[in-house]
């Protein structure tokens, strides 16, 4: 079952910490967002394997936008 990981804030994708095929633990950091000069980690809600990365570094995202999907 696919697990989408959405942005929890509106901001800019500062760094993508994973690549397709990576195994991610529950609460593992997948993306770091920057908002108002603060870095906010986005964590996986469950363990899984990265199947799709929906964002790029430097991209502006809104709260709720899916950043990564785990399979």
N, C-alpha and C positions, 0 to 999 in steps of 0.2 A: 504494500500500500504506500502510495506517495505521500510524503510529508512536506508541505510547503512551509518555508520559513520567511515570514513577512518582516518588513521594517517596522520597528516599534516607535520610530520618530521620523519626522521629515528632516532630511539632511542630504549630505553628499557621501557617496561610497568612497571612503578613504583608502581602505585596503581589503582585498579579498584574501582570506586566509586558507582557502581550500581550492582544490581543482576537481574536475569531474573524475570519478573513480575513487576518490579519497574516502576512507572510513572515518566517520565522525562519532564521537561519544556523546551521550546525553550531556547537555550543558557545555559542549565544546564550542568555541568561538569560530564562526564561519565567515563573518564579515565585520568590519569595523566602520561605523558611520561617524561622520563629523557633523556636528551641529552647534552653532554658536561657539566655535573654537574649542568644543569638548569632544573627545573621542568616546563613542558609545559602542561597546561590543554587542553583536547580535549572536545569541547562543541557540544551538539546536535544542528543540524541545524533547527530542528522543534520539537514540542512536540510529545510525543508518549509513548508507553510502550515497555520496553526492552524485546525482544523475543529471541535473541541469543547473547551470549558473545563469540567472536571468538579468544580471547587472554587470557593469564594467566600472573599474576604478575611475573616479572623477564624475560619475553620473549622479545627477540629482534624483532623489527618490522621495516619494510621499509615504506617510504612515500607512501601512497596510499593503504596500507594493511587495510582491513576492520577490525575494532576492535569490534564494537557493531552494532547490527541491531535493529531498532525500528519498531514496528508493528503499 
